[in-house]
Amino acid sequence: MTGMWREEYFEYASERFRFPRRMVTPKPVQDPHREILRTIEILGKEVIPELARYVPRTAGA
């Protein structure tokens, strides 16, 4: 349903839900995926290296 943020008019239909064509305003100021990308960045730089400290090393690695 991120189309609501990108398109001037939006409609959606599925087996269980129908959202008729409507103008959806106001639009978000920031990119709707910015927080997701920031979370991935934090995971890669901070969380995964910290978790790796606790993974047992195998012989030959």
C-alpha positions, -999 to 999 in steps of 0.1 A, spaced: 0 0 0 30 23 -3 14 35 -35 -6 59 -14 27 77 -8 38 78 -44 7 83 -65 -18 112 -66 -47 88 -67 -47 53 -52 -69 22 -53 -64 -13 -40 -84 -45 -42 -77 -79 -28 -98 -110 -19 -106 -95 15 -101 -57 12 -112 -30 -12 -100 6 -11 -117 26 -39 -99 51 -60 -92 82 -38 -68 111 -35 -47 104 -5 -32 135 11 -10 148 27 20 128 14 49 121 38 78 146 37 105 119 38 111 89 17 88 62 32 116 36 31 143 57 48 138 42 82 139 7 68 172 14 51 186 30 83 176 -1 103 195 -23 78 225 0 80 226 -2 118 222 -40 117 252 -43 93 275 -19 111 266 -25 148 244 -55 156 258 -83 133 295 -76 143 285 -77 180 266 -109 176 296 -124 157 317 -121 188 296 -149 204 296 -173 175 321 -201 182 350 -202 157 356 -235 138 390 -250 131 405 -237 99 385 -205 98 
